[in-house]
């Protein structure tokens, strides 16, 4: 076991991890989702940042500097709560991300049509195009991450840059419009910037916006492949976290300034705003929107790479502990990557992708939509473990070079409890049926039952592994 761990190569530096964090967390699709709520979205971003993003960043910084081993959140939970809870955390983190790829890949295929001016042509509704494009993107990410972390990191690096550039362009266009005297498309006042958290829709949106900030823990799963991880992982978070918060808050503000709320397209809202802002400056800037669509497409492919390689390291660590089949703990003899874990994830993602695209209008599609609903609930479970593990680890001695949450025991408690509260709150909201749901009880049975089914499936895998070890 020790031998296999030492085979991993430490090819990731500070720049790589900063860009990895950007591509893992930033999703420009959230700008349109938030802006649809009007100017109150700006206050929701700030509130979510203070109560969830800042606690998440501080907690991950301390745990990553304290336990910089491969496996990240799985290792932290196992050390705090034992192997069973560590396994549940790792399983939920891994299986949730396998379900996540189809959504991200389909979104990538849709936005890619804007690169060649086919955004409104109906091409995005062609399953032949979408299936071909998504499979190419997925297996390109697989190949680059199997042939070595030194190679795969360039896909994630390009993705981090590609994700961030369209946001910077949008903010720049919004600033030009604002300081150039162009009136805001949505007047921003003290009244309409105050969020309405007294309604279910308002609470639901706030919970969604909070978890748009999720993902800072992902890079820590690759601690065994980072140069000087105790120092590099915390520094990467401290650099990337403010960049993430700024792109979300200022990007939403720019979109609201350029496009009326009623006209915002939930899929391509940031491209709408880019087109409007560029046209207001000069018709010769027509190329900005296609350029941003291209950059966004590259960013999403890098995002697939990040969310492929990070959870694969969790599966790799579980494989080394023999709770997943031992093959998950294998390292490629030439490229020194956990290639079996990556290939299994990609194969499962391909299956779910085929189910989502080829099952349109059938009971298969309905089953897939149920899986998507349960995915939200499964997604929150590792974050419950993250904050509980932090609060427990805080009671024990830590290495001298651990980057501590400021404020002593009181500050650590406030940070941990705040993050835990928002996570539990979001789980509660995820179990409430939407207003348009005609059969709310059936919705709750499907969501809660579906989540329990995935957890029980993981439990069966654990039980069989435990039984084998006893035999």
C-alpha positions as CSV (number, residue, x, y, z in Angstrom):
1,X,0.0,0.0,0.0
2,X,2.8,2.4,0.9
3,X,4.6,1.5,-2.3
4,X,1.6,2.5,-4.5
5,X,1.2,5.8,-2.7
6,X,4.8,6.8,-3.3
7,X,4.5,6.1,-7.0
8,X,2.3,9.2,-7.5
9,X,4.3,12.1,-9.0
10,X,4.2,15.6,-7.4
11,X,3.7,17.7,-10.6
12,X,1.2,20.3,-9.3
13,X,2.4,23.7,-8.2
14,X,0.7,26.9,-6.9
15,X,-0.4,28.2,-10.4
16,X,-1.9,24.8,-11.3
17,X,-3.9,24.7,-8.1
18,X,-5.2,28.2,-8.4
19,X,-6.4,27.5,-11.9
20,X,-7.8,24.1,-10.8
21,X,-9.8,25.9,-8.0
22,X,-11.2,28.4,-10.6
23,X,-12.3,25.7,-13.0
24,X,-13.7,23.5,-10.2
25,X,-15.8,26.2,-8.6
26,X,-16.7,28.9,-11.1
27,X,-19.8,28.2,-13.3
28,X,-20.9,31.2,-15.4
29,X,-24.3,29.6,-15.8
30,X,-25.0,30.6,-12.2
31,X,-24.8,34.3,-13.3
32,X,-28.0,34.0,-15.3
33,X,-29.7,31.8,-12.6
34,X,-29.0,34.4,-10.0
35,X,-29.7,37.4,-12.2
36,X,-33.2,36.0,-13.0
37,X,-34.1,36.9,-9.4
38,X,-33.3,40.6,-10.1
39,X,-31.0,42.9,-8.1
40,X,-31.6,41.0,-4.9
41,X,-29.3,38.3,-6.3
42,X,-26.3,40.6,-5.4
43,X,-27.3,40.5,-1.7
44,X,-27.8,36.7,-2.0
45,X,-24.2,36.2,-3.3
46,X,-22.8,38.3,-0.5
47,X,-24.9,36.4,2.1
48,X,-23.9,33.0,0.7
49,X,-20.3,34.1,0.6
50,X,-20.2,35.1,4.2
51,X,-22.1,32.2,5.6
52,X,-20.9,29.3,3.4
53,X,-18.0,30.2,1.0
54,X,-15.8,31.9,3.6
55,X,-16.3,29.1,6.2
56,X,-15.7,26.5,3.5
57,X,-12.5,28.1,2.4
58,X,-11.2,28.5,6.0
59,X,-12.1,24.9,6.9
60,X,-10.5,23.4,3.8
61,X,-7.4,25.5,4.3
62,X,-6.9,24.2,7.8
63,X,-7.7,20.6,7.0
64,X,-5.6,20.6,3.8
65,X,-2.6,22.0,5.6
66,X,-3.1,19.6,8.5
67,X,-3.7,16.4,6.4
68,X,-2.3,16.9,2.9
69,X,-2.6,13.3,1.9
70,X,-4.2,11.9,-1.3
71,X,-8.0,11.5,-0.9
72,X,-8.7,14.8,0.7
73,X,-12.2,14.9,2.3
74,X,-12.3,11.1,2.5
75,X,-9.1,11.1,4.6
76,X,-10.3,13.9,6.8
77,X,-13.6,12.2,7.6
78,X,-12.0,8.8,8.2
79,X,-9.5,10.3,10.7
80,X,-12.3,12.1,12.6
81,X,-15.2,9.7,12.5
82,X,-13.7,6.3,11.6
83,X,-13.6,4.2,8.5
84,X,-17.3,3.7,8.0
85,X,-18.2,7.3,8.0
86,X,-15.1,8.0,5.9
87,X,-16.4,5.5,3.4
88,X,-19.9,7.0,3.3
89,X,-18.4,10.4,2.7
90,X,-16.1,9.2,0.0
91,X,-18.8,7.1,-1.7
92,X,-21.3,10.0,-1.8
93,X,-18.6,12.4,-3.1
94,X,-17.6,9.9,-5.9
95,X,-21.0,8.7,-7.0
96,X,-22.4,12.2,-7.1
97,X,-19.7,13.4,-9.4
98,X,-20.3,10.5,-11.8
99,X,-23.9,11.7,-12.1
100,X,-22.7,15.3,-12.6
101,X,-20.7,14.8,-15.8
102,X,-23.7,14.4,-18.1
103,X,-25.2,17.8,-17.1
104,X,-21.9,19.6,-17.4
105,X,-21.1,18.0,-20.8
106,X,-24.6,18.7,-22.3
107,X,-24.3,22.3,-21.2
108,X,-20.9,22.5,-22.9
109,X,-22.3,21.1,-26.2
110,X,-25.1,23.7,-26.1
111,X,-22.9,26.7,-25.5
112,X,-20.4,25.4,-28.1
113,X,-23.0,26.0,-30.8
114,X,-22.7,29.8,-30.2
115,X,-19.0,29.7,-31.3
116,X,-20.1,29.2,-34.9
117,X,-23.2,31.3,-34.7
118,X,-25.6,28.3,-34.5
119,X,-26.9,29.1,-31.0
120,X,-30.5,29.6,-32.2
121,X,-30.4,27.1,-35.0
122,X,-31.8,24.1,-33.1
123,X,-28.5,22.3,-33.4
124,X,-28.3,22.0,-29.6
125,X,-31.6,19.9,-29.8
126,X,-30.0,17.3,-32.1
127,X,-29.0,14.3,-30.0
128,X,-26.6,13.2,-32.7
129,X,-24.6,16.4,-32.3
130,X,-24.9,16.6,-28.5
131,X,-23.9,12.9,-28.0
132,X,-21.0,13.1,-30.4
133,X,-19.7,16.4,-28.8
134,X,-20.1,15.3,-25.2
135,X,-18.4,11.9,-25.7
136,X,-15.4,13.6,-27.5
137,X,-15.1,16.1,-24.6
138,X,-15.4,13.4,-21.9
139,X,-12.8,11.0,-23.4
140,X,-10.4,13.8,-24.3
141,X,-10.4,14.7,-20.6
142,X,-10.0,11.0,-19.7
143,X,-7.0,10.5,-22.0
144,X,-5.2,13.7,-20.9
145,X,-5.6,12.8,-17.2
146,X,-4.5,9.2,-17.6
147,X,-1.3,10.0,-19.4
148,X,0.0,11.8,-16.4
149,X,-1.0,14.6,-14.0
150,X,1.8,16.7,-15.6
151,X,-0.2,16.4,-18.9
152,X,-3.7,16.5,-17.5
153,X,-3.0,19.7,-15.5
154,X,-2.7,21.6,-18.8
155,X,-6.3,20.8,-19.6
156,X,-7.4,22.0,-16.2
157,X,-5.2,25.1,-16.5
158,X,-6.6,26.0,-19.9
159,X,-10.1,25.4,-18.4
160,X,-9.4,27.7,-15.5
161,X,-8.3,30.5,-17.9
162,X,-11.2,29.7,-20.3
163,X,-13.7,29.8,-17.5
164,X,-12.5,33.1,-16.1
165,X,-11.9,35.2,-19.3
166,X,-15.7,35.4,-20.3
167,X,-16.5,36.6,-16.8
168,X,-13.8,39.3,-16.9
169,X,-15.0,40.4,-20.4
170,X,-18.6,40.6,-19.1
171,X,-17.5,42.7,-16.0
172,X,-15.5,45.0,-18.3
173,X,-18.5,45.6,-20.6
174,X,-20.7,46.2,-17.7
175,X,-18.2,48.7,-16.3
176,X,-18.0,50.5,-19.6
177,X,-21.8,50.7,-19.8
178,X,-22.1,52.0,-16.3
179,X,-19.4,54.6,-16.4
180,X,-20.3,55.5,-20.0
181,X,-23.7,56.8,-18.9
182,X,-25.8,53.9,-20.2
183,X,-28.8,53.4,-17.8
184,X,-29.1,50.1,-16.1
185,X,-31.5,47.6,-17.7
186,X,-32.7,46.8,-14.2
187,X,-32.9,49.8,-11.8
188,X,-31.0,48.9,-8.6
189,X,-32.5,50.4,-5.4
190,X,-32.4,49.8,-1.7
191,X,-35.8,48.1,-1.9
192,X,-35.2,45.7,-4.7
193,X,-31.7,44.7,-3.6
194,X,-33.1,43.3,-0.3
195,X,-33.7,39.5,-0.8
196,X,-37.0,38.0,0.1
197,X,-36.2,35.0,2.3
198,X,-39.7,34.7,3.5
199,X,-40.8,32.6,0.5
200,X,-39.8,29.1,-0.5
201,X,-38.6,30.3,-3.9
202,X,-36.3,32.9,-2.3
203,X,-34.9,30.3,0.2
204,X,-34.4,27.8,-2.6
205,X,-32.5,30.3,-4.8
206,X,-30.3,31.3,-1.8
207,X,-29.4,27.6,-1.1
208,X,-28.6,27.1,-4.8
209,X,-26.4,30.2,-4.9
210,X,-24.6,29.1,-1.7
211,X,-23.6,25.8,-3.4
212,X,-22.5,27.6,-6.5
213,X,-19.5,28.3,-4.3
214,X,-18.8,24.6,-3.6
215,X,-15.7,22.9,-4.8
216,X,-12.7,24.3,-3.0
217,X,-12.1,21.0,-1.3
218,X,-11.6,19.2,-4.7
219,X,-7.9,20.1,-5.2
220,X,-7.1,18.7,-1.8
221,X,-8.0,15.2,-3.0
222,X,-4.8,15.4,-5.0
223,X,-2.6,16.2,-2.1
224,X,-0.2,13.4,-2.9
225,X,0.6,15.0,-6.3
226,X,1.2,18.5,-5.0
227,X,4.6,20.0,-4.4
228,X,4.9,21.1,-0.8
229,X,1.2,20.5,-0.2
230,X,1.1,21.8,3.4
231,X,2.1,25.2,2.1
232,X,0.8,25.1,-1.5
233,X,-2.8,24.0,-0.9
234,X,-3.7,26.8,1.6
235,X,-2.0,29.5,-0.6
236,X,-4.0,28.4,-3.6
237,X,-7.2,28.7,-1.7
238,X,-6.3,32.1,-0.4
239,X,-5.5,33.4,-3.9
240,X,-8.4,31.8,-5.8
241,X,-11.3,32.4,-3.3
242,X,-11.4,36.2,-3.7
243,X,-11.2,35.8,-7.5
244,X,-14.2,33.4,-7.4
245,X,-16.3,35.7,-5.2
246,X,-15.6,38.7,-7.4
247,X,-16.5,37.0,-10.7
248,X,-19.8,35.9,-9.2
249,X,-20.8,39.2,-7.6
250,X,-19.5,41.6,-10.3
251,X,-20.5,39.3,-13.1
252,X,-24.1,39.2,-11.9
253,X,-24.1,42.9,-11.5
254,X,-22.9,43.4,-15.1
255,X,-25.5,41.1,-16.4
256,X,-28.2,42.9,-14.6
257,X,-26.9,46.2,-15.9
258,X,-27.0,45.1,-19.5
259,X,-30.0,42.8,-19.9
260,X,-33.6,43.2,-18.5
261,X,-34.5,40.4,-16.1
262,X,-37.4,39.3,-18.2
263,X,-35.2,38.7,-21.3
264,X,-32.4,36.8,-19.6
265,X,-31.8,33.3,-21.1
266,X,-31.1,30.9,-18.3
267,X,-28.6,28.9,-20.4
268,X,-26.8,31.6,-22.3
269,X,-27.4,34.7,-20.2
270,X,-23.8,35.8,-19.9
271,X,-23.4,35.6,-23.8
272,X,-26.5,37.7,-24.2
273,X,-25.0,40.4,-21.9
274,X,-21.7,40.1,-23.8
275,X,-23.4,40.7,-27.1
276,X,-25.4,43.7,-25.8
277,X,-22.4,45.3,-24.1
278,X,-20.2,44.8,-27.2
279,X,-22.8,46.2,-29.6
280,X,-23.2,49.3,-27.4
281,X,-19.5,50.1,-27.8
282,X,-19.0,49.2,-31.5
283,X,-20.5,46.8,-34.1
284,X,-16.9,45.8,-34.9
285,X,-16.8,43.9,-31.5
286,X,-19.3,41.3,-32.8
287,X,-16.7,38.7,-32.3
288,X,-16.6,39.0,-28.5
289,X,-19.6,36.8,-27.9
290,X,-18.3,33.8,-30.1
291,X,-14.9,34.2,-28.5
292,X,-16.4,34.0,-25.0
293,X,-18.5,31.0,-26.0
294,X,-15.2,29.3,-27.2
295,X,-13.4,30.2,-24.0
296,X,-16.4,28.9,-22.0
297,X,-16.4,25.7,-23.9
298,X,-12.7,25.1,-23.2
299,X,-13.4,26.0,-19.6
300,X,-16.2,23.4,-19.3
301,X,-13.9,20.7,-20.8
302,X,-11.3,21.7,-18.2
303,X,-14.1,21.4,-15.6
304,X,-14.9,17.9,-16.7
305,X,-11.2,17.1,-16.3
306,X,-11.1,18.6,-12.8
307,X,-14.2,16.8,-11.6
308,X,-13.0,13.6,-13.3
309,X,-9.5,13.6,-11.8
310,X,-10.3,14.9,-8.3
311,X,-13.0,12.3,-7.3
312,X,-10.9,9.6,-9.0
313,X,-8.3,10.3,-6.3
314,X,-11.0,9.7,-3.6
315,X,-11.9,6.4,-5.3
316,X,-8.2,5.6,-5.5
317,X,-7.7,6.2,-1.7
318,X,-10.8,4.0,-1.0
319,X,-9.4,1.4,-3.3
320,X,-6.1,1.4,-1.4
321,X,-8.1,0.8,1.8
322,X,-9.7,-2.2,0.0
323,X,-13.3,-0.9,0.3
324,X,-13.5,-0.5,-3.4
325,X,-12.1,-3.3,-5.5
326,X,-8.3,-3.3,-5.1
327,X,-7.9,-2.4,-8.8
328,X,-9.1,1.2,-7.9
329,X,-5.8,1.6,-6.0
330,X,-3.6,0.7,-9.0
331,X,-1.3,3.3,-10.4
332,X,-0.3,3.1,-14.1
333,X,3.2,1.8,-14.4
334,X,4.3,4.4,-16.9
335,X,2.2,7.5,-16.3
336,X,1.8,7.1,-12.5
337,X,-1.9,8.0,-12.4
338,X,-4.9,6.0,-10.8
339,X,-6.0,5.0,-14.3
340,X,-8.5,2.3,-13.2
341,X,-10.5,4.8,-11.0
342,X,-10.5,7.3,-13.9
343,X,-11.7,4.8,-16.5
344,X,-14.5,3.4,-14.3
345,X,-15.8,6.9,-13.6
346,X,-15.7,7.7,-17.4
347,X,-17.4,4.5,-18.3
348,X,-20.2,5.1,-15.8
349,X,-20.6,8.7,-16.9
350,X,-20.9,7.5,-20.5
351,X,-23.7,5.2,-19.5
352,X,-25.6,8.0,-17.7
353,X,-25.0,10.2,-20.7
354,X,-26.5,7.7,-23.1
355,X,-29.5,7.2,-20.7
356,X,-30.1,11.0,-20.5
357,X,-29.9,11.6,-24.3
358,X,-31.3,8.4,-25.8
359,X,-34.2,8.1,-23.3
360,X,-36.0,11.3,-24.3
361,X,-39.8,11.0,-23.9
362,X,-39.6,7.5,-22.4
363,X,-39.7,6.1,-18.9
364,X,-35.9,6.0,-19.1
365,X,-35.9,9.8,-19.2
366,X,-38.2,9.9,-16.2
367,X,-35.9,7.6,-14.3
368,X,-32.9,9.8,-15.1
369,X,-34.7,13.0,-13.9
370,X,-35.4,11.2,-10.6
371,X,-31.6,10.5,-10.4
372,X,-30.9,14.2,-11.0
373,X,-33.2,15.2,-8.1
374,X,-31.5,12.7,-5.8
375,X,-28.1,13.9,-6.9
376,X,-28.7,17.3,-5.1
377,X,-29.3,15.5,-1.8
378,X,-26.3,13.2,-2.2
379,X,-24.2,16.3,-3.0
380,X,-24.7,17.8,0.4
381,X,-23.7,14.8,2.5
382,X,-19.9,15.2,2.1
383,X,-20.2,18.8,3.2
384,X,-22.0,17.8,6.4
385,X,-19.0,15.5,7.0
386,X,-16.5,18.3,6.1
387,X,-17.7,20.7,8.8
388,X,-18.3,18.0,11.4
389,X,-14.8,16.6,10.8
390,X,-13.3,20.0,11.1
391,X,-15.1,20.7,14.5
392,X,-13.8,17.3,15.8
393,X,-10.2,17.7,14.5
394,X,-10.1,21.2,16.0
395,X,-10.2,19.6,19.5
396,X,-6.9,17.7,18.9
397,X,-3.3,18.8,18.5
398,X,-2.2,19.8,15.0
399,X,1.3,20.2,13.4
400,X,3.0,23.5,14.0
401,X,2.7,24.6,10.3
402,X,-1.1,24.1,10.1
403,X,-2.9,27.2,8.8
404,X,-5.5,27.7,11.5
405,X,-8.9,29.3,11.2
406,X,-8.5,32.7,12.9
407,X,-10.3,33.6,16.2
408,X,-9.2,30.7,18.3
409,X,-11.7,28.1,19.5
410,X,-14.6,30.5,19.3
411,X,-13.8,31.6,15.7
412,X,-13.4,27.9,14.7
413,X,-16.8,27.0,16.2
414,X,-18.6,29.9,14.5
415,X,-17.0,29.0,11.1
416,X,-17.8,25.3,11.4
417,X,-21.3,25.7,12.7
418,X,-22.1,28.4,10.0
419,X,-21.0,26.1,7.2
420,X,-22.8,23.1,8.7
421,X,-26.0,25.1,9.2
422,X,-26.1,26.3,5.6
423,X,-25.5,22.7,4.4
424,X,-28.3,21.2,6.5
425,X,-30.6,24.0,5.5
426,X,-29.9,23.4,1.8
427,X,-30.6,19.6,2.3
428,X,-33.9,20.5,3.8
429,X,-34.8,22.8,0.9
430,X,-33.8,20.1,-1.6
431,X,-36.5,17.8,-0.1
432,X,-39.3,20.4,-0.5
433,X,-41.3,19.8,-3.7
434,X,-41.3,22.8,-6.2
435,X,-44.5,24.9,-6.3
436,X,-45.5,23.4,-9.7
437,X,-45.3,19.8,-8.4
438,X,-48.7,18.3,-8.5
439,X,-47.8,15.2,-6.4
440,X,-45.6,16.5,-3.6
441,X,-45.5,13.3,-1.6
442,X,-44.4,11.3,-4.6
443,X,-41.6,13.9,-5.2
444,X,-40.3,13.5,-1.7
445,X,-40.4,9.7,-1.8
446,X,-38.5,9.8,-5.1
447,X,-35.8,12.2,-3.9
448,X,-35.3,10.9,-0.4
449,X,-35.8,7.3,-1.5
450,X,-33.4,7.7,-4.5
451,X,-30.7,9.2,-2.3
452,X,-31.1,6.4,0.2
453,X,-30.9,3.8,-2.6
454,X,-27.6,5.2,-3.8
455,X,-26.3,5.2,-0.2
456,X,-27.5,1.6,0.3
457,X,-25.7,0.6,-2.9
458,X,-22.5,2.0,-1.5
459,X,-23.3,0.2,1.8
460,X,-23.5,-3.1,-0.1
461,X,-20.1,-2.5,-1.7
462,X,-18.7,-1.7,1.8
463,X,-20.2,-4.8,3.4
464,X,-18.8,-7.1,0.7
465,X,-15.4,-5.6,1.1
466,X,-15.5,-5.8,4.9
467,X,-16.7,-9.4,4.6
468,X,-13.8,-10.3,2.3
469,X,-11.3,-8.7,4.7
470,X,-12.7,-10.8,7.5
471,X,-12.5,-14.0,5.5
